[in-house]
Amino acid sequence: MFAWSKRGLVFDPARHGVGGWMRHSALTPTPYQLDARTIRVYAGFRDLEGVSRIGYVDVRTDDPTKILRVSAEPVLSLGRGGCFDDNGMILGDIVPGPGGLHMFYVGFQRVARAKFLAFSGLAVSDDGGEQFRRVQETPILDRAPGRSTIAAIHSAMYENGRWRLWYAVGDDWEDIGGQPYPRYHIRYAETADLNAIPRQDQVCLLPRGSEYRIGRPRVYRLDGRYFMLFTRGNLNGEYFPGMASSEDGIHWQRCDEALGLALSDSGWDSRTLCYPALIPRDERLLMFYNGNDMGRDGFGVAEGGVHVHA
């Protein structure tokens, strides 16, 4: 269904980063149309200890390989010690809503007897996305039965006064070569109040075959249907995008082969593809995504030929 032309690596932290908090990686790149000329790509940038803070890279709408600006400081930094986001965060989604631009993010915390905990926070900007303030220091999507270690919102839509949320939930770990890796799948809930997200939700997608995790759901509208991009990992160490379609955004059919994005023969995205996110540009689509080692080398962009409404 999709055919992509890769435009290459856009942001390389070794060449374009500002140092300090932005030493390497640009995790889960999430594009937002800042103005007619500018696409702002929010991402999580890691310091030398591997702890990520959220910043942005502005690129040209007419040529997304051209960088206009890189944030000198994080737009959202680490949470207070002991809080759920005191050891870094990655992007979930950026959505206009009542009161400003809403940033859904995933905060990480290190604990003694698990690799990490990851729960969803919310921050809001009233200055157009230059700085964000936390709505609260606790998660808006926290622990519940079936999501004791991970509850990570990665897609949100505000429709008719209600929030529709798609997220990954985790409750267990997979041992691969003596190392623990998180097991998770994708669920859905909706609410009129982000302070009261119901615990009752619905399963969207579960791992299949040799997969043990499927997450980072990104949901879009196309001609009255919903399409979801996600990233899936299997026991062989592969980590690749997949796709599903739905009539209602709740019940999904996988169609991974239709995504049409392949590994490059060499370079930054020759071993792994992950965390794709779309934004329309005229009658085409741009896909921002990470490559090898979950985005250590930064993020790139591909251009496709189908128009999607987010």
N, C-alpha and C positions, 0 to 999 in steps of 0.2 A: 504493500500500500504506500509506503514511504520510500523515496529514493533520495539519498543524501550526497552532497558534494562537500567533502571536508575542506575547510579553509585553513586548518593548521592550529598550532599552539598560539593562543592570544596573549595570555599573561603567564610569564615565567618569573617566579619570585626571585630567582638568582639575578635576573637582568632588570626587572621592573619594580621589585619590592623596595620597601623603605627601611628594611633592617629591623632589628629589635624584635618586635612582636610579629613581624612578617618575614621570617627567615626562610620558610619553605611551605609548600602546599597552598592550595586554594580550594578547600573542601566544599562540596555541594553547591556549585555556582548557581545562583538564582537570579535570573534577569528581571528587571523592572523598567518600564518605559518612563524615563525621567522627564523628557520633553521630546519634541519632534526630532531633534538632532542627536539625542543621547539615550543610550541604553545603559543603565546602571546595573552591574553584576555584583550582587552581594555574595560574600563567601566567608568561610572560616579560614583564617591564616594562622599558621603555627609558628611558635617561637622555637628556640633551640631545644627546649625540653619537650616539644611536641604538643604544647598546650595552645589551643586555638582561640582567637578572638575574632569578632565579626567586623569586617570592613568592606570596602567596595573598590571596584575598578569601573570607571566610566569608559565606554567605547562608542564609536560613531554608529549611528543607526544605519547609514548608507554603506558603511564599510566596517563591520564589527571586528576586524582584525586590527584596527587602529585605536590605540589607547589615547584617551583625552586627559584622564586624571586618575590618580591612585590616592586613596584616603591616607592622609598622614598619620592619623590616629584611629583607633577602633571606634566604630559607631556604637558598639556595645562591648564592654569589657567583662572581666571575670566577676562572678558573684562574690558576695561576702563569704569569708571562711566558714565552712560548715554548711553552707547552702548548697542546693542541688546543682548549681552551675559554677562551683568554685574551681573546677579543673578544666574549663574550656566549654565551647559550644560550637554547634554547626547550624547552618540555616535550615529552616523548615520551609517557610513561605513568606512572601511580602504581599499584603493585600490592603487596599483602601477600605476603611470601614468607619463607623461612627466614632468621632473623636480623633481621627488621624490615620496615619499609615501604620498598619499592624504588622509587626514582625513576630511570627511564630518561630521559635528556635528550640533546639535540643541542648539541654545543659548536661554536662558530664561531672560525675563525682567519683572519686576513688575511695574504695572501702576495703577492709582487710580481707574478706573472704569471697570476693567476687572480682572479676577483672575491672568492672566499672558499673555504675548505674547511669541511666539516661532517661530523663523525663522532660516534658515540654513546658517551656516558659513563654511568656508574652511580653513584648515591649512595644511602645507606641511612640511615633515621631509626630510632632506638630510643626516641624520646620522643613518638611519636604523630603526627609530621609537622610539628613546630615547627622543627626544624633537621635538615639532612642533611649527612652526611660522605661525601666521595668514597671509593669503594672503591680507586681508583687514579687516578693523574694522566694515564694514557694511555687511549685509547678501548678499550671492550670490543668494539666493531665498528669495525674500522679499514680501511685500504686493502686491496684485493685486486683481482685482474683483474676489470674491469667496474665497479668502484666506486673509481676513483682520486681522486675529489673529494668524493663524498657517500655516506655510509652512515648513515642516520638511522632508528633504531628509534622507532616511534610507537605500537606496540601489543604488549603482552606478556600471556600467560596462563601461570599456573603450574598444571599439571595432572599428577597422578600422578608427582610427582617430577621433572618435566621442564618446561623453559621453551619455550613456543611464541612465536616472534618474527616480526612483520611489519614491514617497513622499506622505505624508499625508497633507491635507489642511483642515483648519477649519475657520468657519465664524460665529459661533454661540455657545451658551451654553445651556446645558440641566440642568434644576432644578430637583434635586433628594433630597428629604428630606430637602429642604431649602438650599442646597449647589449647587453651579454651577460646572458643569463638561463639559469639552470641547466636542463639536461635530465635527467629522472629517471623511474624507473618503480618498481613495487612487487614485492618478493621476500619469501620466507619461509624460515626455518630453525628448527630446534629443537635443544635441547641440555640435558643434565643439569647442566652446569657453565657458568656465564656467563663464566668465564675461558677457556673453550675453545669458542667458537661456531665451528662448522665453516664453512670457506670454501665448501663445496659447498652451494648453496641452490637454490631453485626459483622461477621466475618466476610471479607471481600475475597481474599486470595490466600491459599495455603501453599507451602512448598510442595513440589511433586518430584517423583523420581529420586535422583541423588541429591536434590537440593535440601539444604537445612535452614536456609534463611531467604526471605524475600521481603524487600522493604524499600524505603525512600519513594513512596508513591507520589507521583505528580499527575494531577487529573486536569483534563481540558475538555472543552466542548467542540464538536465538529458536526455541523449539519444535524443538530438535534440529538446527537449521540455523545456519550462520554467516552474518552480514551484515557487510559492510564499508562504512564511509563513508570517502570520500577527497576530495581537492581536485585539480582538473584545470585546467590553463592552456592556452590555444591561441594561435595566431599573431596573432589579432586583439586580444589583450590581455585577453580574458575570463578570469575566475578564479572557478570555481563548484564546489560540491560535486557528487559523484556517489555511486552506490551499486552494490554487487555482492552476489551471494549464492553460497553454496557448501555442499556436503554435508560436506566434510572440512576446510575452512579453507585448502586449497591450490589447488584448481582452481575458478576463479571465473567467473561469468556476470554481465556488467554489466546493470543495470536502473536507469539514472540517473533515468528518468522517475518511478519509484516513490517516490523520496525525498520529493517533494511540497513542497519549500521554494522560495519565489519571492522575488525582489527586492521591496523596499518601493517605494512610489511616490515617496518622498522620505526624506531623512535619512541616518542613519549606515550603513544597509545597503541603499541604493538603487542602488549601482553594482556592488558585489561582495559575494559570500557566500563564506566559506571556513572551514576548520578546525573542522567540527562534531564534537562529542563528546557522547555520551549518558550518562544515568544514570537508572535506574528510580525512580519515585516512586509508591508504591502500585500501581495497575493502569495507570498512564500512564508516559510518558517525558518527561524534560526534555532538551532539546538546548541546550548552550552553544556559541556560535559567534562568529566575528569577521565584521565587515562591510567597509566601504570601506578601501582602503589597508592591507590585511592587519591590521586591528585597531588602527589608530592611535587611534580614538575609544573603545577599550575592547572589552567583550564584552556580548552580549545573550543572551536565553534565549527558547526557544519550547517549547510544550507539545504533546505528541502523544498518540495514543490506542492505542499498541501497547506491550505489556510485553516488554522485552528483558532477558535475563540476561547480564551481562558475563562 
